Amino acid sequence: MLHGTATSYCVFSRTWWRENADWPNGLEPCPGRKHTLAQHCTEDEAKRIASDWNLAHTPGRLSRKAEYDQEEH
């Protein structure tokens, strides 16, 4: 993991839909709450962690997926 003042990344998972019978297919676009998987990563580490997590987990109906974003300092 990264230490110091360089750019770091946080890896998280979240859903992209929520159940809503009024929408087509019963799904409304709605980015869910982020669930942290890793922090203080380099971008290469973050990409690998998110990719590995996505390969190991089925997204399901609500499309739960891992992604990453730059951390604020």
C-alpha positions in Angstrom: 0.0 0.0 0.0 1.0 3.6 -0.6 2.5 5.8 2.0 3.4 9.5 1.9 2.0 12.4 -0.1 1.6 10.7 -3.5 -1.9 10.2 -5.1 -3.7 7.3 -3.5 -6.9 5.5 -4.3 -9.8 3.9 -2.4 -11.5 0.8 -3.7 -15.2 0.2 -2.9 -18.2 -1.7 -4.0 -21.8 -0.4 -4.5 -25.0 -1.3 -6.3 -26.2 0.7 -9.3 -29.9 0.0 -9.2 -32.8 -0.2 -6.7 -36.1 -1.9 -6.9 -38.9 0.3 -8.1 -42.0 -1.2 -9.8 -42.7 2.1 -11.6 -39.6 1.8 -13.7 -38.9 -0.5 -16.7 -37.9 -4.0 -15.5 -38.7 -2.9 -11.9 -35.2 -1.2 -11.6 -34.5 2.5 -11.0 -31.0 3.9 -11.5 -29.6 4.7 -8.1 -25.9 4.5 -7.1 -25.9 2.9 -3.7 -23.8 3.5 -0.6 -20.1 2.8 -1.0 -18.6 -0.1 1.0 -14.8 0.3 1.4 -12.7 -2.7 0.2 -9.2 -1.1 0.4 -7.7 2.3 1.1 -4.3 4.1 0.4 -3.6 2.1 -2.8 -1.7 3.0 -5.9 -3.8 3.2 -9.0 -2.4 -0.1 -10.2 -3.2 -1.8 -6.9 -6.7 -0.3 -7.0 -7.4 -1.5 -10.5 -6.2 -5.0 -9.6 -8.2 -5.2 -6.3 -11.4 -3.9 -8.1 -10.9 -6.3 -11.0 -10.2 -9.3 -8.7 -13.3 -8.5 -6.6 -15.5 -8.2 -9.7 -14.3 -11.6 -11.0 -15.0 -13.2 -7.7 -18.5 -11.7 -7.2 -21.7 -12.0 -9.3 -23.2 -8.5 -9.7 -26.7 -9.7 -9.2 -29.9 -7.9 -10.1 -28.8 -4.6 -8.6 -25.4 -4.7 -10.4 -23.1 -4.6 -7.3 -19.6 -3.9 -8.6 -16.2 -2.8 -7.3 -14.6 0.4 -8.5 -12.1 2.9 -7.3 -11.6 6.7 -6.9 -8.9 9.0 -5.9 -8.7 9.7 -2.1 -8.8 13.3 -0.9 -5.9 14.5 1.2 
